[in-house]
Amino acid sequence: MAAFDVVLRRTGRTIRVPCDQSVLEALLDAGVRVDSMCHSGLCGTCQTRVLSGDVDHRDSFLTDEERAENNFMMLCVSRAVNADIVLDL
């Protein structure tokens, strides 16, 4: 796994996500408030709209069709495929 940046569209902030941390953990460490519950990709509580970027979906919540659309990601388990991801946060 490689590190990548998450750009928060609403605030303009960029948060670095290290290879050993989830997007959710990096956001919480940076003081960004995000709802979450299971931390394992099952409940959908941390589902967030993806505005750009390719997601490596690792959750059990989204359907195959939803994953193909690439409009949402579960912050607790999913990661960027290659470059930055822009989120609706």
All heavy atoms as an XYZ file, in Angstrom:
678
protein
N       0.830     -1.180      0.000
C       0.000      0.000      0.000
C       0.875      1.244      0.000
O       1.874      1.302      0.694
C      -0.873      0.040      1.252
C      -2.098     -0.825      1.197
S      -3.225     -0.492      2.558
C      -2.358     -1.207      3.926
N       0.426      2.217     -0.741
C       1.164      3.474     -0.822
C       0.398      4.589     -0.125
O      -0.827      4.551     -0.020
C       1.386      3.840     -2.280
N       1.123      5.577      0.340
C       0.490      6.764      0.910
C      -0.137      7.577     -0.220
O       0.263      7.463     -1.377
C       1.537      7.598      1.639
N      -1.145      8.381      0.132
C      -1.808      9.242     -0.853
C      -2.433     10.417     -0.119
O      -2.488     10.440      1.106
C      -2.861      8.468     -1.647
C      -3.966      7.877     -0.819
C      -5.161      8.547     -0.622
C      -3.808      6.633     -0.207
C      -6.170      7.999      0.149
C      -4.809      6.065      0.557
C      -5.998      6.757      0.742
N      -2.891     11.409     -0.886
C      -3.533     12.579     -0.315
C      -5.033     12.528     -0.524
O      -5.515     12.059     -1.557
C      -3.005     13.867     -0.961
C      -1.583     14.179     -0.547
O      -1.172     13.779      0.564
O      -0.876     14.833     -1.332
N      -5.750     13.028      0.462
C      -7.193     13.220      0.366
C      -7.432     14.724      0.407
O      -6.987     15.395      1.335
C      -7.929     12.532      1.538
C      -9.405     12.893      1.533
C      -7.752     11.035      1.473
N      -8.096     15.218     -0.619
C      -8.432     16.638     -0.691
C      -9.878     16.796     -0.243
O     -10.765     16.110     -0.757
C      -8.243     17.178     -2.125
C      -8.629     18.644     -2.194
C      -6.810     16.957     -2.593
N     -10.098     17.679      0.714
C     -11.436     17.948      1.225
C     -11.984     19.158      0.478
O     -11.538     20.286      0.699
C     -11.399     18.195      2.729
C     -10.647     17.145      3.552
C     -10.706     17.496      5.024
C     -11.188     15.758      3.288
N     -12.926     18.938     -0.417
C     -13.403     19.989     -1.312
C     -14.013     21.169     -0.559
O     -13.761     22.313     -0.889
C     -14.428     19.393     -2.278
C     -15.107     20.382     -3.207
C     -14.171     21.131     -4.152
N     -13.359     20.296     -4.989
C     -13.654     19.900     -6.219
N     -14.773     20.263     -6.767
N     -12.823     19.134     -6.888
N     -14.816     20.914      0.460
C     -15.522     22.006      1.149
C     -14.581     22.931      1.908
O     -14.819     24.127      1.990
C     -16.557     21.445      2.118
C     -17.694     20.733      1.445
C     -18.707     20.309      2.482
N     -19.462     19.155      2.027
C     -20.284     18.477      2.785
N     -20.461     18.808      4.041
N     -20.929     17.446      2.292
N     -13.532     22.367      2.477
C     -12.619     23.176      3.289
C     -11.330     23.520      2.570
O     -10.589     24.392      3.016
C     -12.259     22.450      4.604
O     -11.553     21.249      4.278
C     -13.501     22.128      5.414
N     -11.023     22.800      1.491
C      -9.786     23.047      0.773
C      -8.561     22.409      1.416
O      -7.450     22.573      0.928
N      -8.762     21.678      2.494
C      -7.633     21.030      3.176
C      -7.181     19.793      2.419
O      -7.974     19.129      1.757
C      -8.023     20.597      4.587
C      -8.230     21.740      5.535
C      -8.567     21.260      6.917
N      -7.420     20.570      7.538
C      -7.488     19.938      8.698
N      -8.617     19.908      9.382
N      -6.432     19.330      9.188
N      -5.900     19.488      2.543
C      -5.338     18.254      2.018
C      -4.748     17.484      3.181
O      -3.951     18.028      3.956
C      -4.247     18.542      0.965
O      -4.840     19.257     -0.118
C      -3.629     17.258      0.447
N      -5.156     16.227      3.291
C      -4.700     15.364      4.385
C      -3.930     14.200      3.775
O      -4.418     13.532      2.868
C      -5.905     14.802      5.190
C      -6.852     15.910      5.633
C      -5.420     13.936      6.346
C      -6.299     16.891      6.607
N      -2.744     13.963      4.270
C      -1.923     12.839      3.828
C      -2.374     11.576      4.554
O      -2.515     11.571      5.781
C      -0.450     13.115      4.122
C       0.496     12.095      3.565
C       0.580     12.259      2.082
N       1.630     11.415      1.520
C       1.722     11.179      0.240
N       0.881     11.724     -0.606
N       2.663     10.412     -0.221
N      -2.589     10.503      3.798
C      -2.978      9.214      4.370
C      -1.779      8.273      4.243
O      -1.447      7.831      3.140
C      -4.210      8.617      3.659
C      -4.585      7.279      4.284
C      -5.381      9.583      3.707
N      -1.097      7.983      5.345
C       0.058      7.087      5.301
C      -0.362      5.660      4.921
O      -1.537      5.298      5.028
C       0.602      7.121      6.727
C      -0.053      8.266      7.404
C      -1.346      8.495      6.693
N       0.592      4.867      4.532
C       0.300      3.498      4.108
C      -0.224      2.624      5.249
O      -0.913      1.644      5.000
C       1.510      2.864      3.446
S       2.972      2.793      4.467
N       0.045      3.000      6.472
C      -0.373      2.176      7.608
C      -1.606      2.728      8.330
O      -1.891      2.342      9.465
C       0.775      2.029      8.604
C       1.202      3.347      9.217
O       0.858      4.417      8.658
O       1.885      3.318     10.253
N      -2.351      3.615      7.669
C      -3.498      4.243      8.298
C      -4.660      4.295      7.313
O      -4.453      4.405      6.103
C      -3.117      5.667      8.714
C      -3.883      6.224      9.853
C      -3.339      7.580     10.287
O      -2.891      8.376      9.483
N      -3.386      7.839     11.577
N      -5.883      4.230      7.822
C      -7.059      4.370      6.963
C      -7.332      5.857      6.719
O      -6.829      6.724      7.446
C      -8.283      3.729      7.610
O      -8.711      4.478      8.728
N      -8.148      6.145      5.714
C      -8.561      7.526      5.465
C      -9.258      8.065      6.711
O      -8.987      9.183      7.150
C      -9.491      7.606      4.232
C     -10.018      9.021      4.042
C      -8.778      7.130      2.976
N     -10.129      7.267      7.288
C     -10.851      7.680      8.487
C      -9.890      8.058      9.604
O     -10.029      9.111     10.233
C     -11.801      6.569      8.945
C     -12.593      6.848     10.216
C     -13.512      8.040     10.048
C     -13.375      5.610     10.626
N      -8.906      7.224      9.878
C      -7.938      7.507     10.943
C      -7.162      8.788     10.660
O      -6.949      9.603     11.560
C      -6.970      6.337     11.096
C      -7.607      5.076     11.642
C      -6.719      3.862     11.530
O      -5.878      3.780     10.601
O      -6.881      2.960     12.375
N      -6.739      8.974      9.405
C      -5.985     10.183      9.051
C      -6.843     11.431      9.220
O      -6.371     12.454      9.725
C      -5.476     10.073      7.609
N      -8.112     11.347      8.823
C      -9.009     12.491      8.984
C      -9.248     12.805     10.451
O      -9.184     13.973     10.865
C     -10.334     12.229      8.268
C     -10.279     12.165      6.744
C     -11.634     11.764      6.180
C      -9.799     13.471      6.149
N      -9.518     11.787     11.241
C      -9.745     12.001     12.672
C      -8.503     12.580     13.347
O      -8.607     13.496     14.169
C     -10.185     10.704     13.347
C     -11.557     10.170     12.932
C     -11.807      8.798     13.560
C     -12.666     11.141     13.287
N      -7.314     12.073     12.991
C      -6.064     12.595     13.547
C      -5.854     14.069     13.193
O      -5.234     14.814     13.949
C      -4.863     11.783     13.064
C      -4.729     10.446     13.763
O      -5.484     10.181     14.733
O      -3.870      9.643     13.328
N      -6.385     14.475     12.032
C      -6.254     15.861     11.577
C      -7.365     16.753     12.136
O      -7.447     17.931     11.793
C      -6.260     15.904     10.057
N      -8.233     16.188     12.980
C      -9.293     16.966     13.598
C     -10.538     17.134     12.752
O     -11.395     17.967     13.051
N     -10.660     16.328     11.693
C     -11.842     16.378     10.835
C     -12.901     15.465     11.430
O     -12.645     14.281     11.657
C     -11.500     15.941      9.387
C     -12.749     15.954      8.517
C     -10.411     16.827      8.807
N     -14.081     16.018     11.673
C     -15.170     15.227     12.262
C     -15.847     14.409     11.179
O     -16.344     14.944     10.194
C     -16.176     16.148     12.925
C     -17.334     15.411     13.560
C     -18.157     16.326     14.434
N     -19.541     15.982     14.612
C     -20.023     14.821     14.995
N     -19.218     13.815     15.212
N     -21.314     14.636     15.158
N     -15.849     13.089     11.372
C     -16.481     12.158     10.443
C     -17.248     11.129     11.263
O     -16.711     10.580     12.222
C     -15.418     11.431      9.570
C     -16.087     10.474      8.610
C     -14.554     12.429      8.821
N     -18.493     10.893     10.871
C     -19.268      9.865     11.552
C     -18.707      8.488     11.194
O     -18.360      8.232     10.033
C     -20.742      9.926     11.141
C     -21.439     11.162     11.675
O     -20.991     11.693     12.706
O     -22.425     11.591     11.056
N     -18.634      7.621     12.184
C     -18.147      6.260     11.947
C     -18.665      5.363     13.053
O     -19.014      5.832     14.136
C     -16.615      6.216     11.916
O     -16.083      6.632     13.150
N     -18.712      4.070     12.764
C     -19.204      3.150     13.782
C     -18.394      1.852     13.807
O     -17.712      1.575     14.770
C     -20.685      2.835     13.557
C     -21.325      2.133     14.746
S     -23.074      1.777     14.521
C     -23.749      3.409     14.317
N     -18.451      1.061     12.741
C     -17.895     -0.294     12.805
C     -16.392     -0.362     12.527
O     -15.732     -1.282     12.956
C     -18.638     -1.224     11.841
S     -18.214     -0.971     10.090
N     -15.859      0.587     11.759
C     -14.439      0.631     11.382
C     -13.985     -0.601     10.614
O     -12.795     -0.930     10.599
C     -13.553      0.851     12.613
C     -13.779      2.183     13.250
N     -12.897      3.212     13.146
C     -14.822      2.666     13.975
C     -13.359      4.260     13.789
N     -14.535      3.950     14.300
N     -14.925     -1.300      9.980
C     -14.551     -2.492      9.208
C     -15.276     -2.592      7.862
O     -15.240     -3.634      7.230
C     -14.803     -3.753     10.036
O     -16.172     -3.843     10.384
N     -15.924     -1.525      7.423
C     -16.550     -1.514      6.103
C     -17.864     -2.241      6.005
O     -18.289     -2.599      4.911
N     -18.531     -2.449      7.130
C     -19.783     -3.208      7.129
C     -21.031     -2.347      7.257
O     -22.068     -2.688      6.713
C     -19.779     -4.237      8.267
C     -18.689     -5.294      8.220
C     -18.708     -6.122      9.492
C     -18.850     -6.162      6.996
N     -20.959     -1.241      7.993
C     -22.182     -0.520      8.363
C     -22.561      0.627      7.439
O     -23.720      1.009      7.380
C     -22.076     -0.015      9.801
S     -20.960      1.385     10.028
N     -21.607      1.234      6.750
C     -21.901      2.341      5.855
C     -21.956      3.704      6.519
O     -22.217      4.704      5.866
N     -21.692      3.779      7.816
C     -21.774      5.051      8.526
C     -20.781      6.083      7.993
O     -21.104      7.259      7.896
C     -21.552      4.841     10.041
O     -22.512      3.898     10.512
C     -21.692      6.137     10.811
N     -19.603      5.674      7.610
C     -18.580      6.608      7.133
C     -18.612      6.806      5.619
O     -17.713      7.412      5.050
C     -17.189      6.157      7.580
S     -16.632      4.613      6.821
N     -19.663      6.330      4.979
C     -19.789      6.486      3.521
C     -19.697      7.964      3.153
O     -20.375      8.799      3.731
C     -21.123      5.925      3.050
C     -21.352      6.098      1.565
C     -22.624      5.413      1.115
O     -22.762      4.215      1.303
N     -23.537      6.154      0.535
N     -18.836      8.274      2.189
C     -18.580      9.657      1.786
C     -18.531      9.736      0.268
O     -17.994      8.846     -0.397
C     -17.242     10.140      2.384
O     -17.327     10.041      3.815
C     -16.941     11.570      2.000
N     -19.079     10.835     -0.262
C     -19.088     11.037     -1.713
C     -17.682     11.332     -2.220
O     -16.961     12.154     -1.661
C     -20.015     12.178     -2.091
C     -20.078     12.419     -3.609
C     -21.101     13.451     -3.987
N     -22.460     13.044     -3.666
C     -23.192     12.186     -4.389
N     -22.690     11.635     -5.458
N     -24.427     11.901     -4.025
N     -17.308     10.631     -3.289
C     -16.027     10.834     -3.963
C     -16.277     11.738     -5.159
O     -17.091     11.410     -6.033
C     -15.419      9.486     -4.424
C     -14.136      9.716     -5.201
C     -15.184      8.573     -3.232
N     -15.592     12.875     -5.206
C     -15.772     13.814     -6.309
C     -14.811     13.547     -7.458
O     -15.139     13.805     -8.609
C     -15.623     15.253     -5.805
C     -16.613     15.639     -4.700
C     -16.317     17.034     -4.179
C     -18.045     15.546     -5.222
N     -13.635     13.026     -7.140
C     -12.700     12.589     -8.179
C     -11.666     11.653     -7.577
O     -11.414     11.673     -6.373
C     -12.020     13.780     -8.871
O     -11.129     14.425     -7.998
N     -11.098     10.830     -8.445
C     -10.123      9.844     -8.016
C     -10.691      8.442     -8.073
O     -11.912      8.254     -8.074
N      -9.811      7.474     -8.166
C     -10.209      6.070     -8.233
C     -10.047      5.421     -6.868
O      -9.015      5.564     -6.225
C      -9.371      5.319     -9.271
C      -9.633      5.820    -10.682
O     -10.798      6.111    -10.991
O      -8.675      5.920    -11.459
N     -11.074      4.680     -6.476
C     -11.113      4.077     -5.141
C     -10.862      2.576     -5.215
O     -11.410      1.885     -6.074
C     -12.489      4.336     -4.477
C     -12.570      3.668     -3.114
C     -12.753      5.825     -4.370
N     -10.029      2.091     -4.319
C      -9.839      0.661     -4.097
C     -10.843      0.274     -3.011
O     -10.584      0.436     -1.820
C      -8.403      0.391     -3.645
C      -8.153     -1.063     -3.307
O      -9.009     -1.916     -3.611
O      -7.092     -1.343     -2.725
N     -12.009     -0.180     -3.448
C     -13.094     -0.500     -2.518
C     -12.776     -1.786     -1.749
O     -12.556     -2.827     -2.344
C     -14.411     -0.660     -3.273
C     -14.882      0.600     -3.903
N     -15.479      1.613     -3.195
C     -14.824      1.038     -5.187
C     -15.787      2.600     -4.002
N     -15.394      2.282     -5.213
N     -12.785     -1.679     -0.421
C     -12.478     -2.829      0.433
C     -13.596     -3.099      1.428
O     -13.404     -3.811      2.403
C     -11.172     -2.569      1.181
C      -9.995     -2.380      0.249
C      -8.753     -2.031      1.000
N      -7.632     -1.901      0.079
C      -6.391     -1.791      0.455
N      -6.089     -1.791      1.738
N      -5.435     -1.672     -0.439
N     -14.752     -2.508      1.181
C     -15.880     -2.639      2.100
C     -16.777     -3.806      1.712
O     -16.612     -4.406      0.659
C     -16.712     -1.352      2.094
C     -17.333     -1.108      0.735
O     -16.670     -0.500     -0.135
O     -18.480     -1.535      0.533
N     -17.728     -4.093      2.591
C     -18.759     -5.108      2.328
C     -20.135     -4.463      2.259
O     -21.146     -5.150      2.319
C     -18.751     -6.155      3.449
O     -17.519     -6.800      3.518
N     -20.180     -3.164      2.143
C     -21.437     -2.420      2.184
C     -21.965     -2.079      0.796
O     -23.135     -2.294      0.502
C     -21.253     -1.145      3.012
C     -22.518     -0.363      3.218
C     -23.431     -0.752      4.191
C     -22.798      0.749      2.452
C     -24.607     -0.047      4.380
C     -23.964      1.459      2.640
C     -24.874      1.067      3.608
N     -21.109     -1.522     -0.066
C     -21.543     -1.113     -1.403
C     -21.787     -2.321     -2.296
O     -21.110     -3.338     -2.178
C     -20.490     -0.217     -2.060
C     -20.221      1.129     -1.403
C     -19.048      1.823     -2.086
C     -21.454      2.017     -1.443
N     -22.747     -2.168     -3.211
C     -22.981     -3.212     -4.208
C     -21.919     -3.114     -5.295
O     -21.212     -2.105     -5.401
C     -24.368     -3.053     -4.863
O     -24.390     -1.812     -5.599
C     -25.484     -3.062     -3.819
N     -21.808     -4.137     -6.123
C     -20.862     -4.101     -7.237
C     -21.160     -2.931     -8.164
O     -20.236     -2.282     -8.672
C     -20.900     -5.413     -8.022
C     -20.305     -6.571     -7.237
O     -19.525     -6.317     -6.291
O     -20.613     -7.732     -7.578
N     -22.436     -2.641     -8.381
C     -22.825     -1.524     -9.243
C     -22.385     -0.186     -8.640
O     -21.888      0.691     -9.339
C     -24.342     -1.518     -9.481
C     -24.854     -2.687    -10.291
C     -25.035     -3.964     -9.469
O     -25.143     -3.900     -8.208
O     -25.040     -5.050    -10.074
N     -22.574     -0.049     -7.330
C     -22.158      1.184     -6.660
C     -20.643      1.350     -6.694
O     -20.141      2.463     -6.875
C     -22.659      1.192     -5.213
C     -24.161      1.357     -5.104
C     -24.685      1.142     -3.711
O     -24.158      0.247     -2.989
O     -25.631      1.849     -3.323
N     -19.927      0.271     -6.556
C     -18.463      0.342     -6.644
C     -18.032      0.765     -8.035
O     -17.113      1.562     -8.193
C     -17.849     -1.008     -6.289
C     -17.928     -1.316     -4.828
C     -17.222     -2.611     -4.495
N     -17.412     -2.883     -3.079
C     -17.686     -4.058     -2.593
N     -17.791     -5.102     -3.390
N     -17.847     -4.220     -1.307
N     -18.681      0.229     -9.050
C     -18.344      0.571    -10.441
C     -18.598      2.053    -10.725
O     -17.847      2.679    -11.477
C     -19.131     -0.302    -11.404
N     -19.635      2.613    -10.110
C     -19.942      4.035    -10.300
C     -18.890      4.920     -9.643
O     -18.689      6.061    -10.045
C     -21.316      4.358     -9.720
C     -22.448      3.737    -10.515
C     -23.789      3.870     -9.816
O     -23.844      4.404     -8.663
O     -24.790      3.437    -10.402
N     -18.225      4.418     -8.609
C     -17.125      5.115     -7.936
C     -17.543      6.469     -7.359
O     -16.759      7.400     -7.322
C     -15.942      5.287     -8.900
C     -14.625      5.404     -8.169
O     -14.353      4.653     -7.248
N     -13.801      6.342     -8.588
N     -18.797      6.582     -6.917
C     -19.301      7.836     -6.374
C     -19.151      7.940     -4.857
O     -19.261      9.030     -4.306
C     -20.778      8.028     -6.732
C     -20.968      8.256     -8.207
O     -20.135      8.836     -8.872
N     -22.082      7.778     -8.728
N     -18.966      6.817     -4.186
C     -18.858      6.800     -2.730
C     -17.737      5.868     -2.298
O     -17.359      4.957     -3.033
C     -20.170      6.313     -2.086
C     -21.314      7.256     -2.281
C     -22.208      7.080     -3.314
C     -21.481      8.328     -1.418
C     -23.258      7.956     -3.503
C     -22.536      9.210     -1.592
C     -23.429      9.027     -2.633
N     -17.244      6.105     -1.067
C     -16.272      5.187     -0.480
C     -16.508      5.093      1.014
O     -17.076      6.001      1.622
C     -14.832      5.621     -0.765
C     -14.361      6.816      0.018
S     -12.652      7.328     -0.341
C     -11.699      6.002      0.376
N     -16.098      3.990      1.588
C     -16.116      3.815      3.038
C     -14.748      4.234      3.550
O     -13.731      3.587      3.256
C     -16.397      2.360      3.423
C     -17.721      1.825      2.954
S     -19.105      2.808      3.454
C     -20.049      2.772      1.950
N     -14.708      5.318      4.290
C     -13.444      5.897      4.749
C     -12.657      4.981      5.668
O     -11.440      5.098      5.770
C     -13.714      7.217      5.472
C     -14.405      8.300      4.649
C     -14.650      9.526      5.525
C     -13.594      8.650      3.419
N     -13.339      4.052      6.317
C     -12.668      3.210      7.309
C     -11.804      2.113      6.695
O     -10.895      1.613      7.358
C     -13.685      2.598      8.264
S     -14.857      1.468      7.495
N     -12.073      1.734      5.443
C     -11.316      0.619      4.860
C     -10.816      0.850      3.434
O      -9.825      0.257      3.034
C     -12.127     -0.703      4.884
C     -12.328     -1.192      6.306
C     -13.441     -0.556      4.162
N     -11.492      1.673      2.652
C     -11.115      1.850      1.250
C      -9.982      2.853      1.102
O      -9.777      3.715      1.955
C     -12.336      2.291      0.434
O     -13.328      1.294      0.486
N      -9.250      2.741     -0.009
C      -8.077      3.577     -0.246
C      -8.074      4.073     -1.685
O      -8.872      3.640     -2.498
C      -6.799      2.788      0.023
C      -6.688      2.310      1.460
C      -5.383      1.625      1.736
N      -4.227      2.501      1.591
C      -3.809      3.375      2.495
N      -4.476      3.523      3.620
N      -2.737      4.109      2.293
N      -7.147      4.938     -1.999
C      -6.970      5.425     -3.363
C      -6.250      4.361     -4.176
O      -5.359      3.679     -3.673
C      -6.169      6.713     -3.372
N      -6.614      4.254     -5.437
C      -5.944      3.311     -6.334
C      -4.550      3.823     -6.663
O      -3.588      3.080     -6.641
C      -6.751      3.095     -7.622
C      -5.953      2.302     -8.654
C      -8.057      2.375     -7.304
N      -4.423      5.101     -6.973
C      -3.109      5.630     -7.321
C      -2.902      7.032     -6.747
O      -2.298      7.168     -5.725
C      -2.867      5.606     -8.830
C      -4.079      6.011     -9.623
O      -4.862      6.837     -9.174
N      -4.262      5.436    -10.788
N      -3.438      8.054     -7.347
C      -3.154      9.427     -6.919
C      -4.145      9.893     -5.857
O      -4.714      9.096     -5.123
C      -3.187     10.340     -8.136
N      -4.345     11.187     -5.816
C      -5.216     11.797     -4.819
C      -6.679     11.448     -5.025
O      -7.108     11.097     -6.117
C      -5.113     13.320     -4.886
C      -3.703     13.831     -4.638
O      -2.871     13.046     -4.151
O      -3.460     15.009     -4.930
N      -7.440     11.578     -3.954
C      -8.896     11.446     -3.991
C      -9.464     12.767     -3.470
O      -8.963     13.310     -2.484
C      -9.379     10.285     -3.104
C      -8.992      8.951     -3.722
C     -10.890     10.344     -2.904
C      -9.451      7.752     -2.920
N     -10.489     13.269     -4.144
C     -11.186     14.465     -3.692
C     -12.524     14.028     -3.113
O     -13.300     13.346     -3.781
C     -11.388     15.479     -4.846
C     -12.129     16.710     -4.345
C     -10.048     15.867     -5.471
N     -12.764     14.414     -1.864
C     -13.981     14.029     -1.157
C     -14.892     15.217     -0.915
O     -14.426     16.352     -0.791
C     -13.635     13.394      0.186
C     -12.780     12.127      0.152
C     -12.455     11.679      1.574
C     -13.474     11.032     -0.621
N     -16.167     14.960     -0.798
C     -17.162     15.984     -0.511
C     -17.207     16.214      1.005
O     -18.190     15.919      1.673
C     -18.526     15.565     -1.052
C     -19.566     16.658     -0.958
O     -19.181     17.833     -0.815
O     -20.769     16.342     -1.010
N     -16.120     16.713      1.540
C     -16.006     17.038      2.970
C     -15.443     18.450      3.100
O     -14.741     18.921      2.251
C     -15.068     16.062      3.686
C     -15.556     14.657      3.886
C     -14.458     13.812      4.510
C     -16.786     14.628      4.779
